Amino acid sequence: MSNLSKQNSSLHQPDPGAQGIVVKKTTGFYTVVSNGQEILCTLTAQLRKRQAGGDPVCKGKRLGEHTDPLAVGDEVIFTSHLAGGGVIIDRLPRRNVLARSTPAPMPGAYTFEQVIAANLDLVVPVFAAASPEPKWNMLDRYLVTAEAAGIPAMICLTKLDLVLQADGSLQPDLAARLAAYQQIGYPVVMVSACTGAGIPGLKAVLSGKISVLVGKSGVGKSSLLNALQPGLGLRTNAVNQVTGKGKHTTTVQELYRLDFGGGVIDTPGVREFGLWNLPADDLALYFPEMRPLVGTCRFGLDCTHDEEPGCAIRKAVVAGRISPHRYQSYLHMRE
Amino acid sequence: MKHKYTHNKDFQCKHCHYLVTADTQYSGVINRNHCPYCLHSLHVDLYEAGDRLNACKAKMQPVGLTLKKLNKKYGKDQHGELMLVHQCTECGSLSINRIAADDDAEAILAVFARSSNPSPEFLTACEQDGIHLLNPEDARVVRARLFGWDDDATASG
């Protein structure tokens, strides 16, 4: 082969591209970090089309369609162009994903998968001890989703300064609810971004891991990140004085590298967290305290654990081995 | 403020299978917790009325009557309203429920008649829960609470 033909063939070979991690996602644009550099990328039409292609409809849910093909934490292959930006041409296989079902705009409407983050080491559901009041059912939904995705979870209770009693103890109701989760095996960290209480302990847990903070708007996810890494300067806001709800201050998902090792993904607050593609019959398997009892009921694996006689899970709830609140969450999720 | 009794809706009685409306216009109470026809209930509340946290879910049968004390305690002081005593058919726990406006008065009298000779174990359980079960001596009070008048008093007067 002549030198000229060699040159021509190399010109027509596709650029193999560089590998990077998506650290920020806004509508249509992805910030990818590769070799310490941030590159603003778009997505090839082929990739978007391939991700959205023709998956089956499953129980009112369209798998694959209308889903964003990339999430923060994804490892991607991209090519740079001369203008300084890049184009993502492929996504590497994911280790795991944390996904929810998009809110249905009307009853009976299709819902779609919304991937919140990918390739995670830890899911951290963040809840305020007060203002806004903790939504325990939502916490259980996060934990079930994390269990289904095979990602360890740790519960983080913020705004500790608002609920501590004069003797420095927690309110009995709150302490009992948290103790139930600790008994199951979920670590619980209580922090205050204002006073700095609990922050060193949280740093120790997050160090060296890629974690995601999820929770309602106004619970203090961004404030927590500001406390974890001073100088980050994330925009925060107080909750609405009238409604007691958050103001959706954070609007983009972004992965922040931490000075003490690892990274944390800050996510916008959500009002609801629908379970995605979790069959109701398998739901009890994602409750660690119920898992050993599945299949031991009188009706075996056919038991829905609701009103069937001889249900082992109901017996365990009555005997006090399973929290009645967790059991109610399970029943709500089945509906 | 969010209403405490969020689960209050029409239902079919698990015991007599009648359809029961939870409309307060009929029942006169905001927490319909037993069938007005057979007076049976379900063991679904755990810590407080309406929390629906109990996983027992067995039927609760009416086993007697009591009176509500003033200051929301249960006992012999015959000042308060007439209350139904329910017992869970599976775990045996007792609870006390308000009588609704459309509860069958004859069925309530039948429960009262059945409870005239309680077993010592049942009486002990009632005492442990602070429930004073009404006995045949209280028949006039029961009739007065149910009908607003007393048969005996009317006949003699």
Boltz contact constraints between the chains, C-beta under 6 A:
constraints:
  - contact:
      token1: [A, 307]
      token2: [B, 57]
      max_distance: 6.0
  - contact:
      token1: [A, 314]
      token2: [B, 55]
      max_distance: 6.0
  - contact:
      token1: [A, 317]
      token2: [B, 55]
      max_distance: 6.0
  - contact:
      token1: [A, 318]
      token2: [B, 55]
      max_distance: 6.0
  - contact:
      token1: [A, 318]
      token2: [B, 56]
      max_distance: 6.0
  - contact:
      token1: [A, 324]
      token2: [B, 46]
      max_distance: 6.0
  - contact:
      token1: [A, 324]
      token2: [B, 53]
      max_distance: 6.0
  - contact:
      token1: [A, 327]
      token2: [B, 55]
      max_distance: 6.0
  - contact:
      token1: [A, 328]
      token2: [B, 53]
      max_distance: 6.0
